[in-house]
Amino acid sequence: MKVSLFYLPSIGSRTEMERGMAALRGDLYDRMLAELGEQARLADELLYDSISFTEHHFHVEGFELSNNPILLDLFVGMQTKRLRVGQLGIVLPAQNPIRVAEDIAMLDHMTGGRANAGFARGYQRRWVDVMAQQTHGVRGVQPHEHDAIDAANRDAFEECFQIIKAAWSQDLLQYQGRFWRIPPGETPWDIEYTNRFGGGVVDGVVRQVGVVPKPVQRPHPPIFQPFASSERSIRWCASEGVTAILPPLHPASEEHLFRVYAEVSGKAPGDGIGVLRDVVVAETDEEAMALWADSGLYCGAAWFEPFGFAKGLAHPETGEPPDLLREGLALVGSVDSVTHQLERLLARLPARWLFAWTYNGLIPHPKLMRSIELFATRVLPRVADAGFSAESAS
């Protein structure tokens, strides 16, 4: 099992954020970067697989201050040696796909082939509606929303995805779709140097464009989609060879989606699909629960439940909620407790990827460093199915 760190990231503690407009404070942002760099260097030493950042904009409240995950990737990549860096994910309906292809390819070169690529559809309307207006004219969609707006957002996402993959794999690109035409029309280009040493121009008219550089990893970096929770999304990921990452869902829903991915992809159960989990490890259960109360539980209730994420935790037929800790839907507690939680999770679900939700800022930096260390050196080596040796993490 591969284990990655997932960051929102947040800019301050609960107390600092509740003073209001925390993200306007440059001192908090600078502190966040310094602590993030130290946490990434520790994760690199402890052999975590990768680190990933979300994309969100306008978050003056202080949650998810991650408007450019690729820049954060580069920030971390320049301070680490082997840790892979990625995005969970870039919201494609709000982006120019050629820019995305170029930026991730540059990141791949600058980190020596350590880039991952993660693409999402976008659900927070405050920023998606603003950022997507000129690019695709679509808006954000809530989890579990299935209507014409959802269909338009999905179309924009899938078209951008196809353009990005083509830009990485084809020397010269031409594309005609609903949202993008590449080239856009009869663009003149009468440059002799292009005629002799370039390509894509026929009779003085641009017919194709060459998106450069190409990634180091061929045909492209590994691709992920966070946080897929519908059967349609899982089927799409499985058919496209995209690693789907499930948010915490009711065990019945998780197990069903794992089966769907395996059926569509033809891969072994668990291959190509991962899970997101809160991970808070401390010296005692009481300390871990207190840290979780001011991080994962606080953030979930204040910031994610209003968007409808809690609906996925209900049983699909009865509506009953699960026991988060007993079912391994959160990994919170002492080393012994988290070990047992992870063992129960792996006993019911063949998870190959675990994305550890890392609540920087909301968990004090020294406590978070200790949690990252304990999970790698004390929990994972004890869980046989995790495939993580104590020697390699020490």
C-alpha positions in Angstrom: 0.0 0.0 0.0 1.3 3.4 -0.9 0.7 6.2 1.6 0.5 9.9 0.6 0.0 13.1 2.5 -3.0 15.3 1.5 -3.1 18.9 2.4 -5.9 21.5 2.2 -3.8 23.4 3.5 -5.1 25.7 6.3 -3.4 28.9 7.3 -3.8 29.0 11.0 -5.0 27.4 14.2 -8.7 27.3 15.0 -8.3 30.2 17.4 -6.5 32.3 14.8 -9.0 31.5 12.1 -12.0 32.3 14.3 -10.6 35.9 14.7 -11.8 36.4 11.2 -10.3 36.9 7.7 -7.2 34.9 8.6 -6.0 34.5 5.0 -5.3 38.2 4.8 -2.4 37.8 7.3 0.9 37.4 5.5 2.6 36.3 8.7 0.3 33.3 8.9 0.9 32.4 5.3 4.7 32.6 5.7 4.5 30.4 8.8 2.4 27.9 6.9 5.0 27.6 4.2 7.8 27.2 6.6 6.0 24.4 8.5 4.9 22.8 5.3 8.4 22.6 4.1 9.6 20.9 7.3 6.7 18.4 7.2 7.5 17.6 3.6 11.2 17.0 4.3 10.2 14.7 7.2 7.8 12.8 4.9 10.6 12.4 2.3 12.9 10.9 4.9 10.2 8.5 6.2 9.5 7.2 2.7 6.0 8.5 2.2 5.1 8.1 -1.4 3.9 11.6 -2.2 2.3 14.8 -1.2 -0.7 16.5 -2.8 -2.5 19.9 -2.6 -6.0 20.8 -3.5 -7.1 23.9 -5.6 -9.3 26.5 -4.2 -9.6 30.3 -4.5 -10.9 33.3 -2.4 -10.7 31.5 0.9 -10.2 34.4 3.2 -11.6 32.3 6.0 -8.2 30.4 6.1 -9.3 26.9 5.0 -7.8 25.4 1.8 -5.4 28.2 1.0 -4.1 26.4 -2.1 -4.9 28.5 -5.1 -2.0 27.1 -7.1 -1.2 23.5 -6.2 1.5 23.2 -8.9 3.5 26.1 -7.3 3.1 24.4 -4.0 4.3 21.1 -5.6 7.4 22.9 -6.9 8.0 24.5 -3.5 8.0 21.1 -1.9 9.8 19.4 -4.8 12.8 21.8 -4.5 13.2 20.8 -0.8 12.9 17.0 -1.2 14.8 14.2 -3.0 12.4 11.4 -3.7 8.9 12.5 -2.5 6.4 12.7 -5.4 4.4 15.9 -5.7 0.9 16.3 -7.1 -2.5 17.9 -7.1 -5.8 16.7 -5.7 -6.8 18.2 -7.9 -6.7 20.9 -10.5 -10.3 21.9 -11.3 -10.3 21.5 -15.1 -13.6 23.3 -15.9 -11.9 26.5 -14.5 -8.7 26.0 -16.4 -7.1 26.3 -19.8 -6.1 22.7 -20.5 -3.0 23.6 -22.5 -1.7 25.7 -19.6 -2.3 22.7 -17.3 -0.4 20.4 -19.6 2.5 22.8 -19.9 2.7 23.5 -16.2 2.7 19.8 -15.1 5.2 18.9 -17.7 7.5 21.7 -16.5 7.0 20.5 -12.9 7.9 17.0 -14.0 11.2 18.2 -15.4 12.0 20.5 -12.5 11.5 17.7 -10.0 13.3 15.0 -12.0 10.2 13.0 -13.0 8.4 13.2 -9.6 5.2 14.8 -10.7 1.7 13.4 -10.3 -1.3 14.8 -12.0 -4.7 15.2 -10.3 -7.9 16.6 -11.9 -11.2 17.5 -10.3 -14.5 18.9 -11.5 -15.1 21.7 -8.9 -17.9 22.0 -6.4 -17.4 25.4 -4.6 -19.5 27.8 -6.6 -18.0 31.0 -5.0 -14.8 30.5 -7.0 -15.7 28.0 -9.8 -18.4 30.3 -11.1 -15.9 33.2 -11.3 -12.9 31.3 -12.6 -14.8 29.2 -15.2 -17.0 31.9 -16.7 -14.7 32.9 -19.6 -13.1 29.4 -20.1 -16.2 27.2 -20.3 -19.2 29.1 -19.1 -20.0 26.4 -16.5 -20.3 26.5 -12.7 -19.4 24.4 -9.8 -21.6 21.4 -8.9 -22.4 20.0 -5.4 -21.6 16.4 -4.5 -24.6 14.2 -5.4 -25.9 16.8 -7.8 -27.0 15.3 -11.1 -28.7 17.6 -13.6 -28.0 19.6 -16.7 -25.5 21.8 -14.8 -23.7 18.8 -13.7 -23.6 17.4 -17.2 -22.1 20.6 -18.6 -19.5 20.6 -15.9 -18.6 17.0 -16.6 -18.4 17.6 -20.4 -16.0 20.5 -19.8 -13.9 18.3 -17.4 -13.7 15.4 -19.8 -12.9 17.6 -22.8 -10.0 19.2 -20.9 -8.8 15.8 -19.8 -8.6 14.6 -23.4 -6.8 17.7 -24.6 -4.2 17.4 -21.8 -3.5 13.8 -22.5 -3.2 14.5 -26.2 -0.9 17.5 -25.5 1.4 15.2 -23.6 1.5 12.3 -26.0 1.2 13.9 -29.5 4.0 15.9 -31.1 1.5 18.2 -32.8 -2.0 18.7 -31.5 -5.3 19.4 -33.3 -8.6 19.2 -31.5 -12.2 20.2 -32.3 -14.7 20.0 -29.4 -17.6 21.7 -27.7 -15.5 24.1 -25.7 -12.1 24.1 -27.4 -10.9 24.3 -31.0 -7.2 23.9 -31.5 -6.3 25.8 -33.6 -9.3 28.1 -33.3 -9.6 28.9 -37.0 -7.6 30.1 -40.0 -4.6 31.6 -38.1 -1.9 32.9 -40.5 1.7 32.0 -39.7 4.1 32.8 -42.5 7.5 32.3 -40.7 10.2 30.7 -42.7 12.0 29.3 -39.6 8.8 27.4 -38.8 8.6 26.0 -42.3 12.2 24.8 -42.1 12.5 23.6 -38.5 9.0 23.6 -36.9 5.7 22.0 -37.8 2.0 22.3 -37.8 1.8 25.0 -40.5 0.4 24.2 -44.0 0.4 26.9 -46.8 0.9 29.6 -44.3 -2.0 28.6 -42.0 -1.7 27.0 -38.5 -3.2 23.6 -38.6 -1.6 22.1 -35.5 0.3 23.3 -32.4 3.1 21.7 -30.5 2.6 21.8 -26.7 6.0 21.7 -25.1 7.8 20.6 -23.1 6.6 17.0 -22.9 6.7 15.3 -19.4 9.7 13.3 -18.3 7.4 10.4 -17.5 6.0 8.9 -20.7 3.4 8.8 -21.9 2.5 11.0 -19.0 2.6 11.3 -15.1 0.3 9.1 -13.1 -3.2 10.6 -13.1 -5.7 10.8 -10.2 -9.2 12.0 -9.6 -10.3 13.2 -6.2 -12.8 12.6 -4.7 -14.9 10.3 -6.8 -18.1 9.1 -5.1 -20.5 8.3 -7.9 -20.6 5.0 -9.9 -20.5 7.1 -13.1 -17.2 8.7 -12.0 -15.7 5.4 -10.9 -16.6 3.8 -14.3 -15.0 6.8 -16.1 -11.8 6.6 -14.1 -11.6 2.8 -14.6 -12.0 3.1 -18.3 -9.4 5.9 -18.6 -6.8 4.3 -16.4 -7.2 7.1 -13.8 -6.6 6.3 -10.1 -9.9 7.2 -8.3 -9.7 8.4 -4.8 -12.8 7.9 -2.6 -13.7 10.3 0.1 -14.9 8.6 3.3 -18.1 6.8 2.4 -20.3 4.3 4.0 -18.6 0.9 3.9 -21.4 -0.5 1.7 -20.8 2.3 -0.8 -17.0 1.9 -0.7 -17.1 -1.8 -1.2 -19.5 -1.4 -4.2 -17.4 1.2 -5.9 -14.2 -1.0 -5.4 -16.1 -3.8 -7.2 -17.2 -1.5 -10.0 -13.7 -0.3 -10.6 -12.3 -3.8 -10.8 -15.1 -5.0 -13.1 -14.6 -2.1 -15.6 -10.8 -1.9 -15.5 -10.2 -5.7 -15.5 -7.6 -5.1 -12.7 -7.2 -6.9 -9.4 -9.5 -5.6 -6.7 -8.0 -2.5 -5.2 -5.7 -1.7 -8.1 -6.3 1.8 -9.4 -8.4 3.0 -6.5 -7.5 4.7 -3.2 -9.1 6.1 -0.1 -8.9 9.4 1.8 -8.7 9.2 5.6 -8.1 11.6 8.4 -4.9 10.4 10.1 -4.1 11.7 13.6 -1.7 9.7 15.7 -0.6 10.7 19.2 0.8 9.2 22.3 -2.7 8.5 23.8 -6.2 8.2 22.4 -7.3 11.2 24.5 -4.6 13.4 23.0 -5.4 12.3 19.4 -9.1 12.8 19.9 -8.5 16.3 21.2 -6.3 17.2 18.2 -8.9 15.7 15.9 -11.7 17.7 17.5 -9.9 21.0 16.6 -8.9 19.8 13.1 -10.8 17.1 11.2 -14.1 17.2 13.1 -14.0 21.0 13.3 -13.2 21.5 9.6 -15.7 18.9 8.5 -18.6 20.4 10.4 -17.8 24.0 9.6 -16.6 23.7 6.0 -17.5 20.4 4.3 -20.9 19.4 5.7 -22.5 22.5 4.2 -21.5 21.2 0.8 -23.2 17.9 1.3 -20.3 15.6 1.9 -21.9 13.9 4.9 -24.5 12.4 2.6 -22.0 9.9 1.4 -21.5 8.5 4.9 -25.2 7.4 5.1 -26.0 3.8 4.2 -27.3 3.8 0.6 -30.6 2.0 1.7 -31.2 2.6 5.4 -29.5 6.1 5.8 -27.8 4.9 8.9 -24.4 6.4 9.6 -21.3 4.2 10.3 -19.0 4.2 13.2 -16.1 6.2 11.7 -13.3 4.7 13.9 -14.6 1.1 14.1 -15.0 1.0 10.3 -11.6 2.6 9.6 -13.2 5.6 8.0 -10.9 7.7 10.2 -7.6 6.7 11.6 -7.4 8.6 14.9 -5.8 7.6 18.2 -2.7 6.1 19.8 -0.4 3.8 17.8 -2.2 0.7 19.0 -5.7 2.2 18.2 -4.7 3.4 14.7 -3.0 0.1 14.0 -6.3 -1.7 14.8 -8.3 0.7 12.8 -6.1 0.3 9.7 -6.2 -3.5 10.1 -10.0 -3.4 10.1 -10.0 -1.2 7.1 -7.7 -3.5 5.1 -9.6 -6.6 6.2 -12.8 -5.3 4.5 -11.3 -3.2 1.6 -8.4 -4.1 -0.6 -7.0 -0.5 -0.6 -3.7 0.0 -2.4 -3.5 3.7 -1.9 -4.1 5.7 1.4 -4.2 9.5 1.2 -3.7 10.8 4.8 -5.6 14.0 5.3 -3.0 16.2 7.1 -4.5 19.1 9.0 -1.6 21.6 9.0 -2.3 24.7 11.0 -5.3 23.2 12.8 -3.0 20.7 14.4 0.0 22.4 16.0 3.2 21.9 14.0 5.1 19.8 16.6 2.1 17.5 17.1 1.6 17.1 13.4 5.3 16.3 12.9 4.9 13.6 15.6 1.8 12.2 14.0 3.5 11.9 10.6 6.4 10.2 12.2 4.3 7.8 14.4 2.2 6.7 11.4 5.2 5.8 9.3 7.5 4.3 11.9 5.1 2.7 14.4 1.8 2.0 12.7 2.5 1.0 9.1 5.2 -1.5 9.8 2.8 -3.4 12.1 0.1 -3.8 9.5 1.1 -6.7 7.2 -1.2 -5.8 4.4 0.2 -2.3 4.3 3.5 -3.5 2.7 5.5 -0.9 4.6 8.6 -2.2 6.5 9.8 -0.8 9.7 13.4 -0.8 8.5 12.5 1.3 5.4 10.7 3.9 7.5 13.1 4.3 10.3 
